């Protein structure tokens, strides 16, 4: 039996429920793929964040690093490169060059842990802390650009967090 163009999970659901695909979806190869919808949303988010962050000279990843470091600073702690990598789902070979560029720009400070020199600790530099204050409005700017009720976005975020956790567990 040839593979279904809708994918095995959706095909099984359609067979079980008797539902039909929405009209016009047959000519759009990705219209029934959740993974593509998430991917397309991520690309759209990246474009929006690029537009919002460009005046501040930040990339989306740099913004996330600053937010993570600011949160740690509020708690009176610093972060290791490993902890940042876990929080951002990034490997150290991706994160380290980013942190070096941010350090060269005066946004963060990196130092070796005196107890274990293999560990690199990262904190906000003064310029980075100032930039965090300047980009404090970014979440509201994003919400203002999206014509969707906040309650629906909160529910969607919770569902995506759950999906992400399930996918990580399945791929463990």
Secondary structure, DSSP 8 states (H G I E B T S, - for coil): ----TT-HHHHHHHHHH-----TT-TT-TTTT-HHHHHHHHHHHHHHHHHHHHHTTT--HHHHHHHHHHHHHHHTT--EEHHHHHHHHT--HHHHHHHHHHHHHTTSEEEEE-SS-TT-EEEEE-HHHHHHHHHTTTHHHHHHHHS-S-HHHHHHHHHHHHHHHHHHHHHT-
